[in-house]
Amino acid sequence: MGYALVTGASKGIGKAIAEKLAAEKFDLILVARSPELLGKVATGIRERFGVKADWLSLDLSVPGASQKVFDWCGEKGYSVQALVNNAGYGLSGPFEKYSAAENLDMMQVNMSALVHLTRLFLPQLHRQSKAYILNIASSAAYQAVPLLSLYSATKAFVLFFSRGLRQELAKSSVSVSCVCPGATDTDFPNRANIGEKGMKAASRLNMTPEAVAFLAVKGMLAGKGEIITGFVNKAGAFMAWLLPKTFVERTAMKIYE
């Protein structure tokens, strides 16, 4: 296997996906903000799975960060076979609670960096006999979520971008997959400032990062286009399509009030 580049790889779903890819004998390029955590993850992966694992500490909310990742990989001579756009976070509460800069930073990580990395690495992926793009969206991509309005919109973008790109590349060697996890036992609720009511609701449905990663990597390698993790999340996506949007959105908002 060639190299798999995983963003947001220092913990949570990103770390679990990196470990699952290592078990499939991909060498790894790990990208996240924390050099201490990245170093520990890379060392652990090398020791457990016997693959190469290098890392780059970088904040993808900074414009130009994606180009730095691409240039760094070029300088190292790394040829990427799988691109995993996992980095992302949420901001909960009323839209006006956050400054324009805070909202734009989240959009930069969740959408712009993902698009930029995809465009930069796509020519390289085309040169592989088989290559993969795995984008991490969310079960929130299937509906508007008041009090997570901008976050859910960014994840809807990721899902629809992935769907469209998959069709564009259908006759190529590059497979595009999008995984849409629901509540997962990660640091997401803390960074998103989810309230106590939302935390309790999520805790009843939490999947482990390892379970999400297993389904994500399995689906990616099988060439599956869309991966919704867990029966409850699949049912939720169906109900969001079936029921009146106003009812679905008001029900979702009650979780975060």
Beta strands, then each sheet from edge to edge (+ up, - down):
strand 1: 3-7
strand 2: 27-32
strand 3: 53-57
strand 4: 80-85
strand 5: 131-136
strand 6: 174-180
strand 7: 226-228
sheet 1: 3+ 2+ 1+ 4+ 5+ 6+ 7+
end
